[in-house]
Amino acid sequence: MPVPAPPVGGRPALPTGSTPRAEIATGVRLSFAAGLGMFPLGVAFGVLVVQTGLPWWVAPGLSIALFAGSVELLLVGLMVVGTPLATIALTILLVNFRHVFYAFSFPLRVVRHPLARFYSLYALIDEAYAVTAASPGTWNRFRLLAMQASFHSYWVGGGIVGVAIASFLPGRIEGLEYALCALFVTLTLDACRSRGQIPSLLLAGLAYALGAVVAPASALFAGLLVFVALLLGRYQLQRHRERRHA
């Protein structure tokens, strides 16, 4: 494995013996595993857009302008039923609020150019964070941006393929609306492999139960609000315990 060279002029240098082309190739290669899951989900998103009666360009348009898989799938349903813009905006904020915490350890510092840095921040999705967290300290601007651009292309490409497939289908495919739920179920089951994440799972269940009791017509939305409050409370409690044991 190439050894990272010391920073030059405040900018992280390439590993010894490496080149920009090699680093770009490495970034693309590191995206393959997660990309295998993103592409078919993008196909499902494209098919869902067409089947709900929205214009075909909504799929690539949302994927390019928004690039947030879970939010895009949720947004399609909200758009179809004519949800008010304020509710849509708040829902997007709550669903993507976790990205604020990603930024604390994401290697954004290696990207110096303002436009490239903006894109890297914009393309900070769950998969990109997971890949960088698996190999900290090995990232430079070429590798990071190549990995994120690859994820973006998988998602946009999958949506376009889904739109094309939907145009040839003789009828509807039932159950595509479940794609978002299936995505979160998979993420939840993966999180349960770590004992430290079980409290968050229990808090999520409690939040939804409270939301269903307090606001049955908007249980999911109310549950999200309660869950954010419970997570903030858990965070403060952990910090208090750490101070006591310090």
N, C-alpha and C positions, 0 to 999 in steps of 0.2 A: 504494500500500500504506500503511495507517495506520502512523504512527510510534508506537512504544510510549512511553507516558508514564512519568515517573519514579515509583519506588515511593512509596506513601503508607502511613505507619504500619508499615513493614516488609513490606507486602504488595504484590506486583507489581500495578500498576494496569493498566486496560484501555488498548489503543491509543487514541490521540487520535481522537475522532469515532466510536468504536465503542460498542456496547452489549452487555450480557450475552447477549441473544437473538442478536445477530449473531455473537458469538464461539462460541456453541453451534452455530449453523448452520455456521460454518467448520469446527469440529471434526468434525461429522457429514460434511461434504463431503470432508475430508481422509481419512476412513476408507473411502471408496467403493472406491478402487483395490484395496487389500488385502482389503477385505470381499468383493469378487467372487470371490476365491479361498477365503476362509474358509467362505462359505455352502455351496457344494457339498461341501466336505470335511465340514462338519457334517452334511449329508444322508447322506453315506456312513457317518458314525459312527452316526447313528440307525438306519439299516438294519442295520448290523453288530450293534448291540446286540440287536435283535429276532431276527435270524437265528441268533445264538449261544445263544438260549434264555433270555436274561436278561429280567427284567420291563421293560416299556416305559419306566417312570419312571426307570430307571437313566440313560438318555440325558440328559434335562433335569436330573436330580439331580446327576450328575457335572459337567455343564456349569455349573451354578449354584454348586455347592460347591467345585469344583476349578478349573475354567476353565484348562486346560492341554491344548491339543489333542493334542499328541504323546503326552503321558502318558495321556490318557483313552483313546486308541486302543490304547496298549500295555496299559493297565490292564484293558480288556475281555478280552484274551487271557489275562492272568494270573488274572483272576477265574474264568474258565471252567474252567481246569485246576486250580483250588484251590491257588494259590501261597500259601505262608505269608506272614502279614502282615509279618514282619520283612524278608523278601525284597522284598515290594512297596514297603515304606517306603524301603528303601535304593535300590531302582531309581528311584523317583520323585526321591529326593535327587540321584542322579547325573545323571539326565536334565535336571533343572531347575537344576543347579548354575550354569549359565551366567548365570542371572538375577542372581546376586550381582554379576557384573561390569557388568551393565546398569545397576544402581542407581547406579554411580559417575557416570554422565553423563546419567541420566534426569532430566527437570525436575520431580522430585517436590517441590522446594522451593516451587513456586508454589501448592501446595495446603496450606492452613493448618488447616482444620477437621479434628479428629482422625478422625472417621468417614470423611470424604471422602479424607483422606490414606491411611487404611487401605485403602479400596477401590482407590485409584490404585495402591498398592503391590501389592495382590492381583491387579489386572488388568494388571500389567506383563508383557505377552506379547511375543513376537518382533516381531509386526506393529506393536504400539504403539511399541516401541523404534525400529524402523526408520523410522517416520513422523516421530517427534520428532527423530531424528538427521539427517534430511534437511533440516530447517529449524530449527536451534538458535536460541535466543534469541527466539523468537516466541510462546512458550507462556504462557498464563495458566490459571487454575484452570477457567474455563468451557470453554475450547477443549480442554484436556487431558482433562477428565472426560467431555466429550461424545464425544470421539474414542474413549476407552476403553470407555464404555458402549455405543457403536455396535458396536464389535468384539464385545463380549459378547453383544449381541442377535443379531448375525449367527450366532454359533456356537450359541447356545441355540435360536434359530429354525430353523436348519438341522437340528439334531438332532431337533426336534419334527416337522418336515416329513419327515425320513427315517423316523421311527417310523410316521407316517401312511402313507407310501408302502409300507413293509414289510408293513403289515397288509392291503394289497390285492394283494400279489404272490403268484402261484400257487406259486412255488418259490424256491429260494435263488439269489442272485446270487453266483457264484463270483469270488474275487479281491479282495473288499473288504478282506481282511486285509492286502492289499498297499498300502492307502492310506497307512499310516504309513511304509512303506519308500519309497513314491513321494514322499512329502513330504520326507523327508530326502535322497533323491537329487536332488530339485529344489533344495533349499537348498545341497547340496554343489556342484552344477553352477554355481549362482549365485556361490558363494564362489570358485570357480576362475577367475572373470573377473578377480580381483585376484591378481597374482603374489605378494603378501605372504601370502596365505592358503594357498598351495600347500604350505608346510611342515606346516601343521596337517592338511591332507588326507593327506599322506604318513605323518604320525604316526598318524592314525586307521587307515590300512591296516596299519601295523606293529602297532598295538595289537590289532587284531582277529586278525591272524596269530598273534601270541604267545598270545592268549587261546584260539584254536583248538588250539594245540599243547599248552598247559599244562592247559586244562580243556575238552576237546572237548564235554562234555555241557552246559556253561554258557559257551560261547564268547562270546556277546554280553555277558553280565554281567562276565566276566573282562576282556574287551576294554575295557569302560567304565572299570573300575578302572585298567587300564594306561594308557588314554588320558588320564585325569585326571592321573595321575602324570607322564606325558610332557609335558602342557601346563604343569604347574607347573614342571617342569624347564626347559622352553623359556622361560617367563616369567623365571625367575631368571637364565638365561643372557643374555637381552636386557637385563635391568637391569644385569648385570655389565659388558656391553659399553658401555652408555650411561655408566656411571660412568667407565670407562677413557677414553672420548672427551670427557668433560665438561671 
